[in-house]
Amino acid sequence: MNVLLVSPYRGAIFEYSGVKIQPLGVSYIGSALQQAGYNIQIELLENSDLMPDFISADVVGISCNTIQFKSGLRVAGAAKEEGKIVIMGGPHPTSSPEETLRSGFVDYAVRAEGEVTSVELLAGIKSGKNFNPRKVLGISYIDKDTGSIVNNPGRPFIQNLDNICFPIREANWRYKKASKSVSTGVIEYPLITTRGCPYGCNFCDVHLLAGKLYRARSIENTVKEIEEIITKYDADRILIVDDIINFKNERLIDLFETLIKRNLPVVRWVMGRSDHLVKSPETAEVMAKAGVRQMFIGIESPNERILRAYKKGGKVSLDYSIKAVELLKQNGIETWGAFLLGEPSETKEDVKRTIDFAKYINPGIAQFSILTPYPGTELWQNVESK
């Protein structure tokens, strides 16, 4: 069975920046299905006008977040016109399976982690007319007899992440119409070493996708993948895209000390929390020695009232943000500081204070975003209820 996996258009920032970051969602699903014996092709659409070639595909799988959803439906509609079975997964189908299925273009929605679910679903589809989708945990579909949407019980999250195959990193990058050429931009290799976030920020949907229980790969398994990326792709720039690389600082130190011992200075970018960083300042030193040059920190606001409204949790505060940025500077690591504007109770004075605070702490990059209620978040539920 031939399976085409598609990442729809992600927006102009990827199309025009020249930076290439392969999304891990379709890459992990592709690896799981490939191990199960399916022929896999991955297409990454980096231009809004592009469509994949569906000719050889028996099944088309589409992974999308809310920003990609409209483009994803265009791909799904084109695939259905070609008579293909269409499966959609990712953040938006997980939070909004009804909207996904009522589009009329999607046969099955895969919710949350999809590695095990996709293999079981494809096995059922391959088995023929006697396939009973009710037996597959973690999917939603429209019952053919009643026309109602069925949301099967969720699948338990994968506990041993070492059992998951390394993601496929070969894909067709589509930048121009009728073209499969690779751009000449910088290739960034994303890597994930943990899943799950115990915090409950009201604007974030990670708990739907990966749960609140923190789960970590072993250090050996993680380093093995890093070595594979270096060997196969001659990589010198890897981005660890865990939600909180420093949730457990002992593990962080173990990981980066191992990379130092094995002379693997390729991890350049990480993402974490200011309170965890300040709690263990030695983590900044070991990351710097291992080659890390930039750390993303969600600062959001200097206003503790607004931080409480966002339900950031932990000990994040104005003081921790100041100390974290300074600590990183002392160790030669640039801060990518993320700030949020638009909390419903925020005043013009609050906004000005956030901007002035960003100027004061002077991170290497100050990213300002407008608070957006994405489906599946607590913020979405609050807005929808009003």
N, C-alpha and C positions, 0 to 999 in steps of 0.2 A: 504493500500500500504506500502510495506517495503522498507525503504531507508537506504542504507549503505553509510556512509560518511567516506572518507579516507584522512588522511594526509600522503603523501608519505615520503619516507626516507629523512631526513633533513641534513644528513651528520654525519661524525664520531664524531664531538664534542658532539652531543647528545647521540650517541650510546655508547661511551666509558666513558663519564664523570660521569655517574651515576646520573646526575641531571635530574629531570623530570619536564618539563614545558609543559602543554597541550596547543596546539595552540588554540587561541580564535576564529579564522575564522570558522572552522568546528563546534566549540562548540556553537557559536551564531546561525549558520544556523540550526544546529540540534535542538536547543531550539525553533526556530520559526516554524520549520516543525512539531515538536512534539506538540506544542500548536494547530497547524492546524489539528491534528488528525492522523498524520503519525507515523508508527513504526520506530524508529530510532536506529541505531547501529553505533558507531564511532570506527574506527580502526586507530591507530597511528603506523606507520611502522618505527621502529627504527633500522632496519637492512636492508641493500640493497638487500638481497636475498629473502625477504619475500613478499608474496602476501596474500591478504585477502581471506576469504571464501565468494564467491559470491552467494552460492546456494539459500539462502532465499531472496535475494534482488531482487526487481523489478526495482529499479533505483539505480545507483551508482554515488555519487557526490564526486568529488576530488577537494581539495583546495591546490594550490601550488604557490610558488614564482618561480623565475627564476632558483634558485639552485635546486629546487625540480622538475622542469618541465620534465626532462628526465625520472626520476623515475615515475612521474605522468602519462606519456604516456605509460609506461610499464603496469601500473595498468589499465589504460583505455583500452589498447589493450587486456589484459586478460579478462576484463569485457565484451568487445564486442564479444570475442570468446564464451562467455557464453550466448550471446544473450541479454545482459542488455542495458537499456537506460543509456547513460553516459553524465553527466553534469560536467563541470569543471569551477571553479571560483578561485578567488584569484589574487594576483598581476600580474602574468605572463599572464593568459588569459585576464585580463583586458587591459593590454598594448598591447597584441599580439593576438587578437582573430582570425585573419586570419591564423597565424601559428598553433594555437591550433586546429582549425577546419580542416585545410588541412591535418592534421595528419591521418585523416580517422577513428580515434578512438573516437571522441567526437561529440555528437549530438548537444549540446547547450553549449555556453560559457556565463557565468554570469559575468557581468562587475560591478566593484566597489561594493558598499554595497549590500549584497545579501539577507538580511532578508526578505524583502517584495517581491523582484523579485523571489526568490526561491519558495515561497508559491504560487504565481500566476502561475509560470511555472509548478509546480507539479499539480496544479488544472487543468490546461489546458491539460497536458499529461493524467491525470486520466479521463478526460471527453471523450477521445476517438478520433476517426478519424476526427471529425469535428473541432479539435483544430486548431486555427489560431495563430501561434507564432508571427505574426506581431503585435498583440495586447499587447504583454508583453514588457514593457519598460525595458531597461537595459540588453537585451540578444543579442547574435549573433548566427547565424546558417546558414546552407547551404540550399538555396531554392531547393526543390526537383525537380521543373520543369526546372529551368534554370541552376542549378549547381553553381550559383554565391553566394557569401557570403553576407548575409544581416546583417547589424549592426543597430538594432532598436535604436531609440533615447534613450539617457541615462535617467535613473530614477533620479528624484530629491533626494538629500541627505535627510536622515531622520532628521527632525528638533528637535523633542522632543525625546531625547534619553531615557527618563524615560518610554517611551512606548515599548521599546525593552525588551524582556524577558531576565532574567539572563541566561548566557550560561550554557549548560550541562557540567558537570565536571566528568561524568562517561564515561570511554572509555576503550577499550582493547589495552594495550600497548604491542606491538609485538617486542620482542628482539631476539628471537631465532626461527628457522624454526619449524613450526607446534606447536608453543607455544603461549599462551596468558598470560603468567606469568607476574606479576608486578615486576619490579626491586626493589632492596632494597635501592636504592639511595634516596637522599633527594627530597621531593616533594615540588615544588615551585608553588604557586597559582597566576597566572597572573590576573590582574584586570585592566580594562580600564574605566576611568571616563570622558574622553572627546574624541572628534573626530575632525579632521580637523587641518591644520597647516597654518597660514597666511604667513609664510616665504616661500622662493622659492629656497632653496639650489638646485644647478643644478644636484647633484648626487642622489637626493631623489625622490621617486615616490609616496609619501604619498598623494599628491594632487589628483592623479588619483583615489586612493582608497577611500579617505575620504574628498576631497575638501579642499579649502583654508579657508573656513569659520569655525571659532572656535565654536564648539558646546559642551555644558557641561551638564552632568547629575546633578540633584539636589543633594545636600549634603545628604538629607535623603535617597534618592534612593541608593546612593553609599554606605552609611553606612549600609543600610539594606542588601546589597549583602555581605559586609564584615562580618556581623553577621551571615549570612547564611553559608558562607564558614567555619567560626569557628565552628558553631554548627554541621554542617553535616560532616565535614572532620577533625575536631580537629586541624585546621591549626594554626601554630604559625609563618608562614612566607609568606607574601603576597607581590607581586611585582606590583607596579603601572606602567604600561607600556605605559602611555600616551606619545605622542611625546614631549610635553612640559607641565609638571605638573605645572610649575610656570609661565605660560603665563599670568594668572590673579592671582596676589599674594594675593589679598583679598580673593579669593575663596580658595586658598591653605591654608591660615591661618584658615578660617572657617572650612574646612574639618578636618585638623589635631587637631584643638582645640576641635572639636566634638569627635574625636577618643580619645583624652585625657580624656574628661569628662566622656565618657562611658567606660573608662578603656579597650581600645582595642589597645594595643601596638603591632600590628602584621604587619604593613607595614614596611618592611625592606629596600626596594629598590625603587628608583624613577629615573626619567629621566627629565632633564630640560636644561635651557640655563644659561650660566655664567652671561650675562648682566642683565637678570631679577633677578638673585640671588643677585648680588651686589647692584642692585637698591633697594632691600628690604631685608637687612641682617637679619631682624627679622624672616624671613621665615626659615632660617637655624636653628635658636633656637627652633622654634615651631616644626619643623620636628624631630629634635633630641629628644625633650621631648616626642614626640609621638612614638618613637621607630625606626625611620629611621636610618640605619647604612651605607648606601651606596647610592651615587647619580651619575648617568651617565651623563657626560657632553661632548658634541661634541666640543672639542678644535680645532681639525683639524690641525692648523698650527699657529706659532707665527708671520708669515709673513702676513702683512695686504694686500699686493698685491695678495697673493694667496687666502686669505679669500674673497677678492672682486671677484676673479675669480670663487670661489665656490658659490658666491651670498648668503653668509650666512645672510646678512641683519642685522638689529638691530644695536647694538653697540659692538658686539663681537670684541675683540682685545687682544693683548698680555697682557696688563694691567688688563683687566677684567678677563682673565683666571687665572692670578696670584692671584688676589684678591679673586676669587671664591674658588680656592683650599684652600687658607689660611683660609677663612671664614668657610668652611666646617670642616677643621682640628680643628679649635677653638671650634667647637661644637660636636666633636667626630664622624663626618660623613666622611667616606672614599670616596675619589673621584675615580670614574672609568672614566679615561680620554681617549677619543677616538681621535686618530691622523690619518690623511690621508696623504699618500705619493703617488706621481705620477701625480700631476697636470701638464698638458702638458708643461707649461712654467717653471716648477720647475727645478732647477739646483742641482748638487751634493752638493753644498754649502748650498742650501736651505734645502735639506734633512738632512744634518748634523746638521743644526741649529735647525730643528724640534726635532731631537733626543736629542740634548744637552738641549733644552728647557724642554723636558719631564723629563730629569734627574734633571734639576734645580727646577722645581715646585714639583717634587716627589709625584705624585698622588699614591694612594694605588695600583691602577692597571693602567698600560699604555698599551692601545690596539692600535697596529699599523695595519692599513689596507691599501691595495693597491687600489687606485682609480679605480673603475670599472664602465663602462657605462652600466647600466642596462636598458632594454627596458622600455620606458615610461618616462624616465628622459630627462631633457634638454641636459644633457651631451651625452646621447645616440643619440639624434637627431643631435647634433653638429658633433659627430664622423661619424654617418651614412652619413651625407651630404658631407663629405670629401672623 
